[in-house]
């Protein structure tokens, strides 16, 4: 269960995503299979989301649930960058990238700063 403050923040993030995609409430609501009135109430923090509605919004907007629920956009932006770049890399380049990321994780575990 969300607090009123958390619910309002979630609604603001949904509104921001909708506006960034240059969609009206009606267009966005139709895309995620809810009414425009219900979307308005969500955006204004008056109503919460079911798991199904959260999923539909995330899928339609190509955004992570982490960002919608917690505001973790930096991590989401990085994940989207990796996902969009990875198909353009050769197999060996992907292997090198994976090795690098694993070494960063290993350093993090041993508290070595990168």
Buried (B, 14 or more C-beta within 10 A) or exposed (E): EEEEEBBBBBBBBBBEBBEEBEBEBEEBBBBBEBEBEBBBBBBEBEBBBEEEBBEBBBEBBEBBBBBBBBBBBEEBEEBBEEEEEEEEEEEEEBEEBEEEEEEEEEEEEEEEEE
